[in-house]
Every structure is written in structure tokens, then in C-alpha cells.
Amino acid sequence: MEVIAKYLVLPSSLMTISLLAGLVLLLFRRTKRGLWVGLGGVVIYLVFGAGPLSFLLLGALEFRIPPADPTEREKAEAIVVLAGYGEADPDHPLSSRVNGTSAIRLLETVMLYKSRPTTTVFVSGYDDVARIMRDIIVSAGVPDDQVITDAASKNTYESAVHLAPMLGNKRFLLVTSAGHMPRAMGVFLKAGTHPLPVPTDYMTKRNPLATTYLPSPLHLHYSDLAMSEYAALAWYSLKGRV
């Protein structure tokens, strides 16, 4: 049920369902209702695929939590980076085994480490993804003995629960995508830890009008990311995780 719910909150999913349902009704029922149902899918694309709305939806998440003050960052004793997507494909070089989101998080993590080389880096995710991200960090120059890998966390909540005992009272830099930061900060604070936000991987601008107005698949993707995150925040709030 949870997987179905995640699918149904996405504008692209609703658009696809509407278009397919309309096509079926037109082909097999031959009624005008199919035309209206199909047009519903077109409307969803025109609305959620438009630049301003997608920037407004996702931007409200990305700019909700600003980066920690530089003076506060200096007090950090550790860096935590949350995993995105990755796949252990031997046909791909190590750098291509993670998606763009994970790669940007890793780049930010390595840059942070270079300016504070005594800190411990925690990589949290699930199975191969966390291990691949760890390998990339090590290959980028972070010493192997300063990287701790949590490969048992299937979601953000589990990352906070699993890392809390290891982090203790340490202040740490929390690295994740800007749109994911509100949920990440929520669960880590709820777990009793002391995160300092370092949002990265921004996809929008603060001004939602600073984009193209015509609908596009990219903007629809931004709307999908936003609606998925809003649904996850609502679920976490309902479960008392944030």
C-alpha cells in the first residue's frame, strides 16, 4: 500500500493514469467521457509541468532550511552524507555507479572534508549504494579509517536511528539534497542528535518566476520530487518521526 500511495501522489503518475484511462474509454466504450478523462491528463501536464509551479513547489522545500552559519560549521566534529541512488554495475566506472544527486552530495562531502581533515565521515544508506558512495569518497582522498559506513538504513528515518548512538553529542555537518533537508533535519533532531545543515543539489531558484513558463518533462520531474517529499513529510509527521 505504501508503494502504491507513493506512486499516486506523483503528478506524472496521475497524468499517465488519466491518459491511459481516457484512451481505454475511447477505444472500448466509445463515449465522450474518455475524452474528458484524457484531457484531465493533459491539464495535469500543463499545470505541474510549468516552470513557475514546479519551482514554487520544490523551491519551498529547498530554501526552507538555509545552510549553517560558517562559524557554526567550524564546531563540527563529523560529516554525515545521506545516500541517494546507486548501482554496483561492473561495466561502469566507479564514478558512474551513482546518480547525479548522489554525486553532488559526494562532491560537497569531499570539499567539506578537505577544509577539516580531522573529521570523521559517516555514509548512510542501504546495501550497495552506501558502499559505493564510501568507495568514491575514499578514492577522492578521504582516508579509509576516517570513513564509517552505515549500509543498513533503508530510509532517512533509519539513518537517523542507526547513526544517533555513533554520533552522540557531536555536532556534525549533515549533507543531503536541499529538497530533502527539511525531512532529514527533522528526523535527526528528533533522534536527539545535533545536525548542522549543508544543503546541496539545488534544482530551483528562490524566485519561482525565474524559469521558463512553458511545460516540460524536466519541470514535471521537479513537481514529482516535490510532491513525493511533501507526502513523505506528512507520513513522517503522522508517525511522529519529525
Secondary structure, DSSP 8 states (H G I E B T S, - for coil): -HHHHHHHTSHHHHHHHHHHHHHHIIIII--HHHHHHHHHHHHHHHHHTSHHHHHHHHHHHHTTS----HHHHTT--EEEEE---B---TTS-GGGSB-HHHHHHHHHHHHHHHH-TTSEEEEE-BTHHHHHHHHHHHHTT--GGGEEEE-B-SSHHHHHHHHHHHHTT-EEEEEEEGGGHHHHHHHHHHTT-EEEEEEE---S-SSTTSS--S--HHHHHHHHHHHHHHHHHHHHHHTT--
